[in-house]
C-alpha cells in the first residue's frame, strides 16, 4: 500500500470542521479575519487559532495591507492528498472489478 506523500499534519488540519469551513470561505477570495468570523460564525480568537494551524501546514497564506491582514487559501498541499487518494481509488477499482468478475462467473456456473 502506498504511503501518503504528505505529513499527517495536513490531514489533521483538514480534519477539523471549522478549519474546513474557513478553507471554504477562503476558496473564492482573500478575506480579513473579521470577514472569516462572520462567515464561520465563531469568535475572532477561535478563527485566529484555526488560521494559525492552517498556515503552519501551508494551506493558508497571509499578506499585510496596511494595518489589515488578508488570508488566502493555498491548495498546493491538497494536491498531494488528492494524488494519494487517486492511487487508492485505482487499487480499489481494480479489486472491485475483479470481485465483479468473480461473482459473474459464480452466477454463470450456478445457471448451468
C-alpha positions as CSV (number, residue, x, y, z in Angstrom):
1,X,0.0,0.0,0.0
2,X,1.5,3.4,-1.0
3,X,2.4,5.7,1.9
4,X,1.0,9.2,1.9
5,X,3.4,11.8,0.4
6,X,2.1,14.4,2.8
7,X,2.7,14.8,6.5
8,X,-0.1,13.8,8.9
9,X,-0.3,17.5,9.9
10,X,-2.1,18.3,6.6
11,X,-4.6,15.6,7.3
12,X,-5.1,16.9,10.9
13,X,-5.5,20.4,9.6
14,X,-8.3,19.5,7.2
15,X,-9.8,17.1,9.7
16,X,-11.4,19.8,11.8
17,X,-14.8,21.0,10.6
18,X,-14.2,24.7,11.5
19,X,-10.9,24.6,9.5
20,X,-12.7,23.2,6.5
21,X,-15.3,26.0,6.9
22,X,-12.5,28.6,6.9
23,X,-11.0,26.9,3.9
24,X,-14.3,27.0,2.1
25,X,-14.7,30.7,3.0
26,X,-11.3,31.4,1.6
27,X,-11.8,29.4,-1.6
28,X,-13.1,32.3,-3.6
29,X,-11.0,35.2,-2.5
30,X,-8.8,36.6,0.2
31,X,-10.5,37.7,3.4
32,X,-9.8,39.5,6.6
33,X,-10.2,37.8,10.0
34,X,-13.3,39.8,10.7
35,X,-14.9,38.5,7.5
36,X,-14.0,35.0,8.4
37,X,-15.5,35.4,11.8
38,X,-18.8,36.4,10.1
39,X,-18.6,33.6,7.5
40,X,-17.8,30.8,10.0
41,X,-19.8,32.1,13.0
42,X,-17.2,31.7,15.7
43,X,-15.1,34.2,17.8
44,X,-12.1,36.0,16.5
45,X,-9.6,34.2,18.7
46,X,-11.0,30.8,17.5
47,X,-10.7,31.9,13.9
48,X,-7.1,33.1,14.5
49,X,-6.2,29.8,16.2
50,X,-7.5,27.8,13.2
51,X,-5.8,30.1,10.8
52,X,-2.5,29.5,12.6
53,X,-3.0,25.8,12.3
54,X,-3.8,26.1,8.5
55,X,-0.8,28.4,8.0
56,X,1.6,26.1,9.8
57,X,0.9,23.4,7.1
58,X,0.9,25.8,4.2
59,X,-2.8,25.7,3.5
60,X,-3.3,29.4,4.1
61,X,-1.1,32.4,3.3
62,X,-1.2,35.9,4.8
63,X,-0.4,39.2,3.3
64,X,-0.4,42.6,5.1
65,X,-2.2,45.5,3.6
66,X,-1.6,48.5,5.8
67,X,-3.0,47.5,9.2
68,X,-5.0,44.6,7.8
69,X,-4.0,41.1,7.1
70,X,-5.6,39.2,4.1
71,X,-5.7,35.5,4.3
72,X,-5.9,33.3,1.2
73,X,-6.2,29.6,0.6
74,X,-3.2,27.8,-0.9
75,X,-4.4,24.4,-2.3
76,X,-0.9,23.0,-3.2
77,X,-0.7,20.8,-0.1
78,X,-4.1,19.4,-1.0
79,X,-2.8,18.2,-4.4
80,X,-0.5,15.7,-2.7
81,X,-3.6,14.3,-0.8
82,X,-5.7,14.1,-4.0
83,X,-2.8,12.3,-5.8
84,X,-2.5,9.8,-2.9
85,X,-6.3,9.2,-2.8
86,X,-6.2,8.6,-6.6
87,X,-3.7,5.8,-6.1
88,X,-6.1,4.2,-3.6
89,X,-9.0,4.7,-6.0
90,X,-7.1,2.8,-8.7
91,X,-6.3,0.0,-6.2
92,X,-10.0,-0.4,-5.1
93,X,-11.4,0.0,-8.6
94,X,-9.2,-3.0,-9.7
95,X,-10.3,-5.0,-6.7
96,X,-14.0,-4.3,-7.2
97,X,-13.7,-5.1,-10.9
98,X,-12.1,-8.5,-10.1
99,X,-14.8,-9.1,-7.5
100,X,-17.5,-8.4,-10.0
101,X,-15.9,-10.8,-12.5
102,X,-15.7,-13.5,-9.8
103,X,-19.4,-13.0,-8.9
104,X,-20.4,-13.1,-12.5
105,X,-18.6,-16.4,-13.1
106,X,-20.2,-17.8,-10.0
107,X,-23.6,-16.8,-11.3
108,X,-22.8,-18.3,-14.7
109,X,-21.8,-21.6,-13.0
110,X,-25.0,-21.7,-10.9
111,X,-27.1,-21.2,-14.0
112,X,-25.6,-24.1,-15.8
